[in-house]
Amino acid sequence: MKLSQVKPLLGKLISIPSVTGNEHEIAAYVSDFLSDYGLKIETVEVPGCGPSILASFRGGFREGGLLLYGHLDTVEPTKGWRCSPFKPVVEGSRVYGLGACDMKAGVAAILLAAGRLAEADFKGNLTVALVSDEELYSRGCDTLIRLRKLKGVQAAVSAEPTGLDFMDIARRGRVVYDISIQGSSAHAALLDKRHASNAVREAAKLILALDKLPLDAGGSVSVLSVNGGTDFLTVPDSCKLVLDRHLGVDEKVEEALSQVRTFIENLHLRARFQVKLFKRPTPYMKPYRIGENEPILQAVEQACLRVRGKIPRKRIGLSVGDENYLVGRAGIPTVTLGPRGGNEHGANEYVELPSVVEAANIYLTASTIFLKT
């Protein structure tokens, strides 16, 4: 693949707004793109958002096959953009635009790799999945798994941005807790409030104590929201917290929930705390780590060596993604490797164009290595 192929395709993808829930137009575009190369297309409807696209061409005598994976949606644009988020701007080797790095560059690389394989009359068993709603609830990936659309896939490469010098072979897990605090009210002007329990104050005590929550390596905890209080001159008797808990690769969702409950009990706060999982339409993501001897890992390493002359460093991904579902629920060993850029989820997001070219050539090479082994 060449820069002259990457640049216009990436610009087109950026120019199609695809904030989570509105992926319909970009799904149609990538469907037409892959169809023009002769790939078989399946449009998978996803409740509450745009569809996901599956494309495949099958051949040879090998069971299962390889999955090239990406997502079509972006977050909403934030304040601070110095250009339109949906109009790509090229400055030197960089392309600026919403989703440029996360992950329309990866999608462009997948499209070009699949197109090149199709032109070469590739006989391997390859599937391309470009899904909706990765940024919010992963409903696109969840739908593919529930409908068994990925049955038989042996391994996957995800094009999430890693900078190419790194590849993710593991990811942390994540749960979100909905914590209700119930105190007791009294007139706020009373000097003697022995019979009152200020729910907001007790919530604050918990927040300040979270730094002492024992965490496994890679674990983290963050307060996402606090909601409580009253406009009246009354000691507030209720408060709610939403708490994010990222799990280390060896932690379990159930154990982490029990840990938080025990931690709060041991603080002996003057209010009743109820901790439960925050409701979401898809399952929470468990941590994972793939084996060092997985054939897909070896194929990607060989491809990087051929294309870039070096092997990326293996690491644990910072946060969760659809890869947690691919490995944890579908049982598909997944390597994450994607282009280099910056400012993801922020203003003036960009990607380095040469890295997109390299990524496309790595996906092409890794596909041929894996499916011929």
N, C-alpha and C positions, 0 to 999 in steps of 0.2 A: 504494500500500500504506500501511497505517496501523499505528501502534503496537499497537492492539488486536488486529491479526492476527499480528504478529510475536511478541509476548510469550508467548502460550500455545504456539505451535508450537515456538519455541526451547526453552521449558521442557520440553516433551515430548521433544525430541531429546536434551537433556542428561540427562534421567532414564533414558534407555535406555543402559546400559553398552555401550561398543563399543570396548574396548581392542583393538588390532591382533590379529587372529586370531579375534575374537569379534564379528564385525559382522553375524551372521545376523539378529538381532532388528531392528536398526535398518534393515537392508536390506529386510526385509519391510514395515516401517512406511512407508518412503518409497515403496516400490513401490505399496502400497495408496493412499497419498496421491495420487500422480500418476495412478494408474488411475482414481480417482474423478473426475478431471477429463477423462477420456476419452483420455489419452495411451496409446499402444501401449507395452507393457512387455516388455523382454527381461531375464531374469535370467541373468547370465553367471557360471558357477561358476569359482572361483579356487582352485587347489590350495593347501592349507595354511592357508586363512583363509576368511572369509565371502565371499559373492558380491558382485559389482558389479551395479549396476542401470543399464540403458539405457532411456530413455523418449523417445518421439518422436511428433510429429505433422507430417505432410508435406503440402505443397500448392504451388500456384503453378507457375511454369515455370522456376524457377532450379535449375541443377545444384548439387550440393554443399549447403552450408548452414552453419549456426552451431552450435557446441557450447558449452553451459554446463557447467562442470566443477567438481566438488568431491569431497572424500573423506569417508568415513563413520567412519573409525577415529580413535582418540585414542591418546596415549601412556598408560602406566600412571600412576596417581596417585602423587605423591611425598608425602613427609612434610611436615607443616606446615599442612595444611588446617584452617581454623577452622570449617568446616562439612562436611557430607558432599559429596564430589566429584560424586555422582550425584543430588543434590537441589538444584535451582536455587534460589538465594537472590537476591532483588531488593533492591537498596539504591539508592535514588534512580534514576538513569538507567542503573545498571549491573546486569547479571545475572552472578552468580558460578556456576561449575560447571566440571567437567572437560570440556574441548573447547569451552567457551563461545565462545572466540575462534578457536581452531584446531581444526576450523573449522565447528562446528555452526551458528554464526551465518551463515556463508556458505552453508551447505546450506539453512538456512531461507529465506534471501533468494532462492536459486535456485528452491526449491519454490514460493514465493509468486509469483515472476515467471512461472514456467511455468504456474501455475494461472490467473493473470490473462490470459495470452495465450490459453489454451484457452477461457476464458469469452468472450473477444472473437472467437472463431471465427477465430483466426489462421491464415493460409494459408502462412506461410513454412516453410522446411525447417529445423527446429530439433531438435537432439538434446540431451538432458540425460544426463550421465554422472556417477553417484555411486559411487565405487569404494572398494574395501577396500585395506588394507595400504599406504597411502601413507607412514605413519610409519616403516616398517621397511625393506622391500625393493621397494616399488612393484609388487608382484605383480599388483594389480588393473589398473593401467594397462598393464603389460607384457602381460597376457593379452589386453586389448582390441586392442592393436597387433598381437600375434602372430596373433590370429584375424581380423584385418582388419575389426574391427567399426567402425572409424572411417573406413573408406574413403569418400572423397568429401567429407569435412568440409573446408570452406574456411578456417575460422578458429575460434578458441576464446576464451572469457573464463573465467578461473579465479578462484574466489572465495576464494582464500587471503587472510588478513588483511594489508592494507597500510596501513590507517588512512584510506583514501579520499583523503587529501591527496597520496598517492603512488601510482604504478602501476608495476609491474615490467614492463619490456620486454626484459629480459635476465636471465640467471642465471649464477652461477659453476658450474663443473663440480666433480666430486669423484671421487677414487680413494682406496682404502685399501691400504696396503702391509703385507705380512706379512714381517717381517725376522727372519731366523734368524742368530744369532751363535754361532760355534763357536770356542772357545778350547782351552786344554789345562789339565789339572788337576795339582795337587800338594798335599802336605800344607800346610794353611793356616798351621801354626806355623813353617814354615821361614823363616829370615831371608833366604836366598838363593832367590828364586823366578824366576831368570832363564829357566828352561825352562818356566815356567807362563804361562798367559795367562788372566787372569780375565775371563770373558765378560761378567759383570755390570758390571765396571769399564769395559770397552771400550764396552759399550752406553751407559753413563753419559756417556762422552766424546762419543759421537755425539749424544746428547740435548742436551748443553750446546752443541754446535756448530751445532745446527739453526737458531739465530738468524742464522747467516751464510749459510744457504741462499738463493741468489739467486732471488727470486720476481718474476713479472710483476705488474703492477698488479692488485690484487684477489685475488692468490694468498695462501694461508696454509698453515701446517703445524702439526700438533698431535700429541703423543703420546697415544694412547688407552689403551694398557696396556703394562705391563712384567711379564714372567714369567720368573724365573730364580732360581738359587741352590740351596742344599742344606742339610739339617739336620746333615750331617756336617762334620767339621773338614777340609774339602777346598775347595781353590780351585775355584769353579764353572766348568765348561767349556762351558756352554751358556746361552743366554738368548734370549728372543723379545720383539720389539717389534711393536706394531700402531700404524701411523702414518697419520693422516688428512692428506690433501693436497687442499685446495680449490684449484681452478684458476681463474685469471682468464679473462675471456671470450674472449681470443685464444690461450689455451694449448691444447695437445693432450695427451691421455692418454698416448700413446706417448712423446712428448718429455719429459713430466714424469717418467716412469719411468726413462728413460735419464739424466735430470739427477740424480736421487737416487742412482743407482748410481755415476755419475761423481763426485759429491760425496763419497760414502763412500770411494771408492778414493783420492781425493786427501787424505784425512785420515791415511792410512798407519797405521791402527790395528793393534794386535797381536792380531788375530783375523780369522777368515774371515766375511764378511758375505754372506748370500744374500738378495736382495730380489725379491719376487714380489707379484703382486696378491693381495689377500685374497679368498678364495673367497666368492661370494655367489650366490644363485639367479637373479639378474637382472643385466643389463649395468650397468656403471658409467655415470654420467651425464656427458655432454659439455656444456661451456658453450655458450651461444647468445646471440644478439642478433637481434631482429627489426628489419625496416626501418622507418624513420621514416614511410614513405609507405604502410604497410599499411592497407588499408581498415578492418580491425577496430580499429586504433589510432585512426583518425579517427572511427569510430562511437562508441567509448567516450568520447573527448574531447568530442564533441558531446553525448552523453548526460549526462556530468558537468556540462557547462555549463548544460544545461536543468534538471537536478535540483538542483544545488548552487550554480550561478552561478559556478563556476570550474573550471579544468582542472587535474587533478593533475600534479605534477611527475614526470617520467620518471626511473627509476633502475634500477640493477642489483640484483637480489635477493640477499640476504645468503648464502643457502645453496641447496642443490639441492631439487628437488621433482619431482612428476610432470610439471610443465611442461617439464623438460629432455627427457623422452621425447616429449611431444606435438610439440615443435618439432624436436628433433634426430633422432628416429626416424620419426615419422609425418609430418613436414613440415608441421605445422599452425601457422601464426602464432598466437601466444597472448599475450593481455594479461592480467596478473594484477592484480586490484583487489578488495579486500574490506574488511569492517567494521573498526572501530577498537576495540582492547581492550588487554589486557596480561597479563603473567605466563604466557604460553604455555609449556607443558612444565614448569610449576612449580606451586607451591601457590597457591590462591586466584586461579585464572585467571578473567578477567572480559571482558565485552564491553559496549560502550556501545550501548544499545538504539536510540537515534535513528540511529546509523550503520548498523544493520541495515536499518532502514526505507529509508534513502537508498540502500543497496546494492541492495535489491530493485527500487527504482524505476529505478536506473541500468541494471540487467540488462534490465529490461522495455524501457526506452527504447532502449538499444543494440541489442537484438534487432530491434526494428522498423526502426531506422535502417539497420542492416547488411543486412537481408534485403529491403529495399525499394530499395536503391541499384542 
